[in-house]
Amino acid sequence: MRKTERFQVEDANSLWHIYKTVSFWKVVKNFIVIQLARYTPFLSVKNWLYRVFLRMTVGKQTSFALMVMPDVMFPEKIKVGTNSVIGYNTTILAHEYLIKEYRIGDVIIGDEVLIGANTTILPGVTIGDGAVVSAGTLVHKDVPAGAFVGGNPMQLIYSKEEMENRS
């Protein structure tokens, strides 16, 4: 199970309770900053926007490709290590709204991690240092350090030891 906090709701589905969960103005500000960053071709500017306005933890020399979509409601729960690459059009979620509950969880991406294009990372997931996530993967559970994973549902393709033996 992913590491998320669960909050029960009554009556309508949890998305109807959205602004009891997070401030409307925080979402508006985050949306504007994220849209600017998604199209900004300057990696240092993107990282600055994420650190200063969204309070994300972003390591040195980390690269967010064009159109990456960090969580608009809880970006401060996203932590990305040093010298990692987050591929084109990747979505990083720190929340999920369900019918009877909503969940919030930290997303931790280690150092020197490669995330392929069009990947979706769900809340409460940790991706270990040196891991590789292939394009189009749904990351729904933790990824061990140095592993190569891919697919939907995500599966381990090579462990760290198998990756080292291939070199």
C-alpha positions in Angstrom: 0.0 0.0 0.0 1.2 3.5 -0.8 2.0 5.8 2.1 -1.0 8.2 2.1 -3.1 9.8 4.8 -6.8 9.0 4.3 -9.7 11.3 5.0 -13.3 10.1 5.0 -16.1 12.3 3.6 -19.8 12.1 3.9 -22.6 13.0 1.5 -21.2 14.0 -1.9 -18.0 12.5 -3.3 -14.7 13.9 -2.0 -14.1 16.2 -4.9 -17.2 18.2 -3.9 -15.3 18.9 -0.6 -12.2 20.2 -2.5 -12.1 23.7 -1.0 -12.5 22.4 2.5 -9.3 20.5 1.7 -7.2 23.2 0.1 -7.6 27.0 -0.3 -9.1 28.1 -3.6 -6.5 30.9 -3.9 -3.6 28.4 -3.3 -4.9 26.3 -6.2 -5.2 29.4 -8.4 -1.7 30.5 -7.6 -0.3 27.0 -8.1 -2.1 26.6 -11.4 -0.7 29.8 -12.8 2.9 29.0 -11.6 2.6 25.4 -13.0 1.4 26.6 -16.4 4.3 29.1 -16.6 6.8 26.4 -15.7 5.3 23.8 -18.1 6.1 26.0 -21.1 9.3 27.6 -19.8 12.4 26.4 -21.8 14.8 27.4 -19.0 15.4 24.6 -16.5 16.8 26.8 -13.8 13.7 29.1 -14.1 11.4 26.1 -13.7 13.3 24.8 -10.7 13.2 28.3 -9.1 9.4 28.6 -9.7 8.9 25.2 -8.2 11.1 25.9 -5.1 10.0 29.5 -4.4 6.3 29.5 -5.3 5.2 25.9 -4.9 7.6 25.0 -2.1 8.7 21.8 -3.8 12.0 20.3 -2.9 14.1 20.2 -6.0 17.7 19.1 -6.1 20.5 20.8 -8.0 20.7 20.1 -11.8 17.3 18.3 -11.8 15.6 18.7 -15.2 11.8 18.9 -15.6 11.0 18.5 -19.3 8.4 20.4 -21.2 4.8 19.9 -20.0 5.5 18.2 -16.7 2.5 18.6 -14.4 3.3 18.6 -10.6 0.3 18.3 -8.2 -1.7 21.6 -8.3 -3.1 21.2 -4.8 -0.2 19.9 -2.7 3.1 20.5 -4.7 4.9 21.0 -1.4 4.6 17.2 -0.9 6.8 16.5 -3.9 10.5 16.0 -3.3 13.0 15.4 -6.2 16.7 14.7 -5.7 19.8 15.9 -7.4 20.5 15.4 -11.1 17.2 13.6 -11.9 15.3 13.9 -15.2 11.5 14.1 -15.2 10.3 13.3 -18.7 7.9 15.1 -21.1 4.3 15.3 -20.0 4.8 13.4 -16.7 2.2 13.9 -14.0 3.2 13.8 -10.3 0.2 13.5 -8.0 0.3 14.1 -4.2 -3.5 13.7 -3.8 -6.3 11.6 -5.1 -10.0 12.2 -4.6 -12.3 9.1 -4.4 -16.0 8.6 -3.8 -15.9 8.2 0.0 -12.4 9.5 0.8 -9.5 11.5 -0.4 -5.8 10.7 0.1 -2.7 12.8 0.4 0.8 11.5 0.4 4.4 12.6 -0.2 6.1 11.7 -3.5 9.8 11.2 -3.1 12.0 10.9 -6.2 15.7 10.2 -5.4 19.0 11.3 -6.9 19.9 10.5 -10.5 16.4 9.1 -11.3 15.2 9.0 -14.9 11.5 9.2 -15.4 10.3 8.5 -19.0 7.8 10.6 -20.9 4.1 10.4 -20.2 4.5 8.7 -16.8 2.0 9.1 -14.0 3.3 9.0 -10.4 0.6 8.4 -7.7 0.7 9.9 -4.2 2.6 8.1 -1.4 5.3 6.7 -3.7 9.1 6.7 -3.2 11.4 6.2 -6.2 14.9 5.2 -5.1 18.2 6.7 -6.1 19.4 5.7 -9.6 16.0 4.1 -10.6 14.8 4.2 -14.2 11.1 4.4 -15.0 10.2 3.7 -18.6 7.9 6.0 -20.6 4.2 5.6 -20.1 4.4 3.9 -16.7 1.8 4.2 -14.0 4.0 4.3 -10.8 1.5 2.9 -8.2 4.0 1.6 -5.7 7.6 2.2 -4.5 10.5 1.7 -6.9 13.7 0.2 -5.4 17.0 2.1 -5.8 18.7 1.3 -9.1 15.8 -0.7 -10.5 14.4 -0.4 -14.0 10.5 -0.5 -14.0 7.8 0.0 -16.6 4.3 -0.7 -17.8 0.8 -0.3 -16.6 0.5 -1.8 -14.1 4.1 -1.1 -13.3 6.4 -4.1 -13.1 10.0 -4.6 -12.1 12.0 -5.2 -15.4 15.5 -5.4 -13.9 16.6 -5.1 -10.3 19.7 -3.0 -9.3 21.8 -6.1 -9.4 20.6 -7.2 -12.8 21.1 -3.7 -14.2 24.7 -3.7 -12.9 25.4 -7.1 -14.5 24.1 -5.8 -17.8 26.8 -3.1 -17.9 
